[in-house]
Amino acid sequence: MLANRLAKYTALRGIYYGWVMAALAFFYVLFSSSALGITAVLIRPMSDQLGLTIGELSASQGLRFALFGLAAPFAGGLMLRYGPRRMVALSGVLSLLGLLLTATMTSSRSRVNVPEASCGYSSFTTPYPG
């Protein structure tokens, strides 16, 4: 397993393995918050290209954040019951399904709302750290 090899590698170099995990968690939170905030930078070009108002785009973001917040307690319970490996796999499948459904959308409104909702539904299976 990668974790065991990494622990041995860091031990040989005199680095405590917990610091490696803390650094990985730091970068995960840093990049995930950046990924969530990128829409604030791109909202005007997205509005122009999709033909939607900024309010409509913001509403889909609000839907996603609301689903994340409402789903977090249930996601924790599902992880305790079924284990993180199954729940992360299910979350990936739901996210991928939402992205694949985006390719079949015909209206610009559904191209925004369906992926946001599917990403929110996938949060029912993994707790959101941000």
N, C-alpha and C positions, 0 to 999 in steps of 0.2 A: 504494500500500500504506500502511496506517496507520502502520507503523513509520517509513517515510520522512517522512511528514507530521509525525509527532511529533518526529522528530529535527530537522527544519527549524524547527519551532515553538519547541523548547527552545533551539536555537542562537540564534535571534533574541532570546530573552529572556536569553541569557547563562548558561543552565543546561546543565551537561554531561549528555549523553544517558545515560551510564552510571549516573548517580544516579537517573534516572527508572526505569531497569530494576532497580536495587537496591531502590528503594522498592516497586515492583510485586512483586518476589520476596518482600520482607519481609511485605507484606500477604497474599500468597498463603499463605505458611507460617503466618502468624498465624491466618487464617480457616480453613485446612484443619485445623490442630490443634484449633481450637475446634469445628469440625464433628465431628471424631472424638471429642472429649471430651464432647459433649452427652449421649451415652447414659449417662454416669455420673450426670448430674443427673436424667435422665428414667427411670432404670431401675426405680424403685419404682412410679411410675404406669403404666409399660408392663407391669410384672409384674401389677399389679392388673387392668388392662384386658384383657390377653391371656390371663390365667389360667395363666401360666407362672411357674416359680420364677426367682429372680434368677440362680441357677446356670445354668439353661437359656439365659437371655438372654445371660449372660456367655460361655457356650460358643460361641454364634454369633458374638459379637464376637471371641473367640479364634480361631475358624476364619477370620474375615476377616483378622485381623492375620497369622496364619500363612501364608495364601495370598499376602498382600502381600509378606511377607519371602521366601518361596520363589520367587515369580514375578519379583522385581526383576532378577536377573541375566539371565533369559530375555527380559524386556521390553527391556532394554538391547540385547541381541543382535538382537531383532526390529526395533527402531528403526533400528539400524545397517544392517540388511539391506533393509528395506522403506521406511524413512523415517518421520519423525514424523507427517506428515499422515495417512497411511494407518492407522498404529497408533492414533492418537488417535481417528480416526473409528471404527475397529473397537471400541475400548474404549467409546466412547459407545454404540454399537449393543448391545454385550453388557450394559452397565449398564441401558440402556433395556429390553432384553428381560427382564432380571431383574425390573425394576420392573413391567413389564406382566404377567409371570407371577404377581406378587403378587396381582393382581386376580382371578386364577382359583383361588387357593388355597382349600381348604375346611377345613383344620385349622389351629389356631392355631400349632402347631409349625412347619409348613411356611411360614407367613407370616413367620416370623422367619428360618429357616435359608436359604430359597431366595434372598432378596435379598442376604443376607450373602455367600453363596457366589458369586452372580453378580457382585457387586462385586469379590470376590476373583479370580474368573476374568478379569474385565476388566483386572485389574492385570497379567495376563500380557502385555498389549499396551502398557501405559504404565508406566514406572518410578514408584514411589511416593516422593515427596520427603520425607515425614515420618518 
